[in-house]
Amino acid sequence: MTAPPFRRGRPYPDGDLVMTAAPRPPSRVVVVGASAAGLAAVEGLRRLGYAGSLTLVGDEPHLPYDRPPLSKQLLSGEWDTDRLRMRTPEVLEGLDLDLRLGEPAAALDTAAREVVLAGGERLPYDALVVATGLTPRRIPGAEGVTGAYVLRTVEDALALRDHLGRKPRMVVAGAGFVGAEAAAVAVAAGADVTLVSAAPVPLADVLGDEIGTMLAGVHREHGVRMETGALVTAVTSADGAATGVRLSDGREIAADAVVMGVGAVPAIGWLAGSGLSLGDGVECDATLYAGSGVWAAGDVACWLAPRTGRPTRVEHRTHAAESGLAVARNILAGPGAGQPFDPVPFVWSDQYDLRIQIYGRTRGADEVRVVERGAGPRELVALYRSGDRVCGVVGVNRPRQTRGYRALVAQGADWHEAVGTQDAAPVAG
Amino acid sequence: MRVTVDQDKCVGSGQCVLAAERVFDQRDEDGIVVLLDAEPSADQHDDVRQAALVCPALAIELAE
């Protein structure tokens, strides 16, 4: 993105004019959220030369660890927890952080510019980064019930892994990436698995009917039962232990393990009353600035994405790192002088022997077109259309080739030019 | 700067190639990272650091 050559007379969003004295650079930065986005922000700040005080607050007691393997290698037992660690203690030491782990932030006082920790301590800041991520949704009836799991923390994943060792009857509620990955790991571990999808075709809203149908077929081949077009409305239990789930059509499915893969909501409860604009996350301008010296990064940030002009939230691992770095850059540039954050979203999912890679935004696309095939029936690349533009690309077992199409997404290439030389090709099931 | 990659951790995202295409590539068959230059020249260092930071699998280690 090229900056405009002149900013004459253009006010900052805060209302300050360009001609006023440059804002003092921050000397106290607080980052709340010690996962991928928060870590990228503190590393970015130090890498860009920020030498002031830097506090990283995390509600979990652990050093920053990586979440995507929780539903994959950690759950399967292929990895142990030490492989999740995002940085060694020595690297973190080198960042010269005031590291506050196991200390949730409880409130934000934007007037005093202080973060209030759950223990009552107040942390003053010149610039604050909110990177508190998501809270997984739970299903009614699951509260306090053993055998009902979400997958967000390392403890969640280890508890479920332990249960998988007893080869349970398991229901996975929700067939998004987390649910589908958990089902794949569980059935391989010998569990009896039913995957419940609200949509008639799992992941159809993200990948389209054809690839969704292919994925459902792969789950069935591996022995996963699919219940489609049904919502899990309740977890049933007896004596505090899960006994199964109830579906929206009234049926019940017996299970001693229930995985709730039904999405998550931005963790913004602690910001109530702060004066920040809160909706589906912390609402920010195109530079990830939320006003009052506050910036947001990662899953929790709802920013005005230049690519679409719409308030956007992205729950991908790469987005966490990219947005954390962007916030670091923009904090040092100052409010109003930051660069718009305009990434091409990327996410991957590993299920069985399928490697699925997605660039751009495919949810709700107007059309899906397979543009390339590999030797096997489950090797393909498909483009996604929004209006008359390419909005996304999905590859199945074609990672390198899929990356080749990313430029079309980045440019918002004309659809007909992009697919014009390709024959329409149906997806094999 | 010395670069090492962990092909077991790599998820084939290709983010490293986008950041530093003279240092990283991907295998054709499965997209796993291929290290083209374990000791990149100084003009590549910023790009390589960017690659390590954005790698979603934490599969790139730098010794500087």
Interface residues (C-beta under 8 A of the other chain):
Chain A: A40 E43 G44 R47 D66 P68 R83 M86 R317 T318 A321 E322 L325 F346 W348 D350 R355 Q357 N397 R398 P399 R400 T402 R403 R406
Chain B: K9 V11 G12 S13 G14 Q15 V17 L18 Q26 R27 D28 D30 G31 I32 R49 L53 V54 P56 A57 L58
